[in-house]
Amino acid sequence: MKKQYQDPAAIDKPPSLPYRDRSPSIPLEPAPIPPELMEKIQKTESKSDADEYWSKVYWTGSDKEEASRIIRDSLEEGVYLVRQSEGQNQVLVVYACGQVKKYKITSKNNEYWIKEGVEFPSTEDMLYYYYDNNLPTAAVKLKRPYSIPK
């Protein structure tokens, strides 16, 4: 049986994480920024803090080996980026357990996942979830995007 995405309020998480109402009458907003990284984001007039933060997650280069090298050279558990794959999908590239791990982000019917059975309404919501939960096949949580310094 397929497990549906659970709202953070329904998941046993620390009380510091905000509740995200996903009722149809409320428009979707960008996923919230993990609180511990909020202070590291430079504010701009043209984008919200959340938009600015999540834009730093995406690798804009075309060389997937270069993306892997950037993560490998970080030598920091949980540093990650999201890049385009050769098709329409995306790939989460993360430094975990002393190596570069890659997770194909699958999307279908406006749901996104790297582990079948745990779907999310956006890539950003999925990434936010993995700040508090271990990645599949690795006992590591996401820590920060590659483009935000320590």
Secondary structure, DSSP 8 states (H G I E B T S, - for coil): -------GGGS---TTS------TTS--------GGGGGGS---SSS-HHHHHHHTTB---S-HHHHHHHHHHH--TTEEEEEE-SSS-EEEEEEETTEEEEEEEEEETTEEESSTT--BSSHHHHHHHTTTS--TTSS----EETTS--
